[in-house]
């Protein structure tokens, strides 16, 4: 019988964060979360990419029912029309000269535990919002540093209906937090899909 490979230090850290026993079987969603965290850790340690955590909430309209597909569309519009051109410093981000600079991004849906309340006259927000992890090429880190912090993406793409935003540098373990509702919303976004593929096998 072939012995099972030993867990790496990073894998053990993932299990510890999730509070699960490495010796016990885990469900498919947890396996995917662990694989995604390892994927991002490899980009950080092997390619020297900087990881950033992005949180986006969206404005709600009265009587409007937002599906996962619609909210994912909001993120795609924001990313392709503003965030990606800003990061690579060009609207022509698909040119060969810019493709190597594109970040690797995974974005996950999350549902608020409680209905967001309307405060101080501000618009209410949708139940669904996004957590994303961006693995940034070293040449682009300075371009996104000016976007770190709160609400720097508000108003940058009207068609995305961004209500709040928050960006900060993070580590690969943050992928586990960002993907915590993957079992509920298993279809996550991944960019660029034509350059990188995410192998979720364990």
C-alpha positions in Angstrom: 0.0 0.0 0.0 1.3 3.4 -1.0 1.7 5.8 1.9 -0.2 9.1 1.7 2.0 12.1 1.1 2.7 14.2 4.1 0.9 17.5 4.4 3.1 20.6 3.8 3.4 23.3 6.4 1.0 25.5 4.5 -1.6 22.7 4.1 -1.4 22.1 7.9 -1.9 25.8 8.5 -5.1 25.7 6.3 -6.5 22.7 8.2 -5.8 24.6 11.5 -7.5 27.7 10.3 -10.6 25.7 9.2 -10.4 23.7 12.5 -10.5 20.3 10.8 -8.5 17.2 11.3 -6.2 16.4 8.4 -6.7 12.7 9.0 -10.5 12.9 8.5 -12.3 13.0 5.2 -13.5 16.4 4.0 -16.4 17.4 1.6 -15.9 18.6 -2.0 -16.4 22.3 -1.2 -13.7 22.2 1.5 -11.4 20.3 -0.8 -11.9 23.1 -3.4 -11.2 25.8 -0.8 -8.0 24.1 0.3 -6.9 23.7 -3.4 -7.7 27.4 -4.1 -5.7 28.5 -1.1 -2.7 26.3 -2.2 -3.1 27.7 -5.7 -2.8 31.3 -4.4 0.0 30.4 -2.1 2.0 29.0 -5.1 1.5 32.2 -7.0 2.8 34.1 -3.9 5.8 31.9 -3.1 6.8 30.6 -6.5 6.1 33.6 -8.7 6.5 36.4 -6.1 3.0 37.8 -6.7 1.5 40.0 -4.1 -1.9 38.9 -2.8 -4.7 41.4 -2.1 -8.2 40.8 -0.6 -11.0 42.8 -2.3 -14.5 43.1 -0.8 -17.3 44.6 -2.9 -20.9 45.3 -1.8 -23.6 46.5 -4.2 -26.5 49.0 -4.2 -30.0 47.6 -3.9 -33.0 48.9 -5.8 -36.5 48.6 -4.3 -38.3 45.5 -5.7 -35.2 44.3 -7.5 -34.3 40.6 -6.9 -30.6 40.0 -7.5 -29.6 36.6 -8.6 -26.1 35.2 -8.4 -25.6 35.6 -12.1 -26.7 39.3 -12.0 -24.4 40.1 -9.1 -21.5 38.3 -10.7 -22.2 40.4 -13.8 -21.6 43.5 -11.6 -18.2 42.3 -10.6 -17.2 41.4 -14.1 -18.2 44.9 -15.4 -16.2 46.5 -12.6 -13.2 44.3 -13.1 -13.0 44.5 -16.9 -14.0 48.2 -17.3 -12.0 49.7 -14.5 -9.9 47.6 -12.2 -8.0 45.5 -14.8 -7.2 48.5 -17.0 -6.0 50.4 -14.0 -3.8 47.5 -12.8 -2.1 46.9 -16.2 -2.3 50.7 -17.1 -4.0 50.0 -20.4 -7.5 49.4 -21.8 -5.9 47.0 -24.2 -5.2 44.4 -21.5 -5.5 41.5 -23.9 -2.5 42.5 -25.9 0.5 40.1 -25.5 2.5 42.9 -23.9 0.0 43.2 -21.0 -1.2 39.6 -20.6 1.7 38.6 -18.4 0.9 41.6 -16.1 -2.7 40.6 -15.6 -3.5 39.5 -12.0 -4.9 36.1 -11.3 -8.2 36.6 -9.6 -10.8 34.4 -7.9 -14.0 36.0 -6.7 -16.6 34.4 -4.5 -20.2 35.3 -3.7 -21.3 35.6 -0.1 -24.7 36.3 1.4 -25.2 38.6 4.4 -26.4 36.8 7.5 -28.8 39.6 8.2 -30.7 42.0 6.0 -28.6 45.1 5.7 -30.3 48.2 7.2 -30.6 51.6 5.7 -28.5 54.0 7.8 -27.9 57.8 7.7 -30.0 58.1 4.5 -27.6 55.9 2.5 -28.9 53.4 0.0 -29.3 49.8 1.3 -27.1 47.1 -0.1 -27.9 43.8 -1.7 -27.8 40.5 0.3 -25.1 39.2 -2.0 -21.6 40.7 -2.2 -18.1 39.5 -3.4 -14.8 38.5 -1.7 -12.0 38.3 -4.2 -8.3 37.4 -4.0 -6.0 39.1 -6.5 -2.5 37.7 -7.2 -0.6 40.7 -8.6 2.4 40.7 -10.9 5.3 42.5 -9.3 5.3 45.2 -12.0 1.7 46.2 -11.1 1.8 46.4 -7.3 2.4 50.1 -7.2 -0.6 50.7 -9.5 -3.1 49.2 -7.1 -1.5 50.6 -3.9 -3.4 53.8 -4.4 -6.7 51.8 -4.3 -5.9 50.2 -0.9 -8.4 51.1 1.8 -12.1 51.8 1.9 -14.4 52.9 -0.9 -11.7 53.6 -3.5 -13.8 51.9 -6.2 -17.1 53.6 -5.5 -18.2 55.5 -8.5 -15.5 54.1 -10.8 -18.0 52.0 -12.9 -21.6 53.1 -12.6 -22.8 50.0 -14.4 -21.4 47.9 -11.5 -23.6 49.5 -8.8 -20.8 49.5 -6.2 -21.9 50.6 -2.8 -18.7 49.9 -0.8 -15.3 48.5 -1.5 -12.3 47.5 0.6 -8.8 46.4 -0.6 -5.9 45.3 1.4 -2.8 43.1 1.0 -3.3 39.6 2.4 -1.8 36.2 2.6 -2.9 33.0 0.9 -4.9 31.8 4.0 -7.3 34.7 3.4 -8.5 32.6 0.4 -10.2 30.3 2.9 -12.1 33.2 4.5 -13.0 34.7 1.1 -14.4 31.3 -0.1 -16.3 30.4 3.1 -19.7 30.2 1.3 -18.4 28.2 -1.6 -20.7 25.3 -0.7 -23.7 27.6 -1.1 -22.4 29.4 -4.2 -20.0 26.9 -5.9 -19.7 28.9 -9.2 -16.8 31.3 -8.5 -15.3 33.8 -11.0 -11.7 33.3 -12.2 -9.6 35.7 -14.4 -7.9 35.4 -16.8 -9.6 32.2 -17.9 -7.6 31.9 -21.2 -4.2 32.0 -19.5 -4.5 30.2 -16.3 -6.6 27.2 -15.3 -7.2 26.3 -11.7 -6.5 22.6 -11.0 -8.7 21.8 -8.0 -7.6 18.1 -7.7 -6.2 17.1 -4.4 
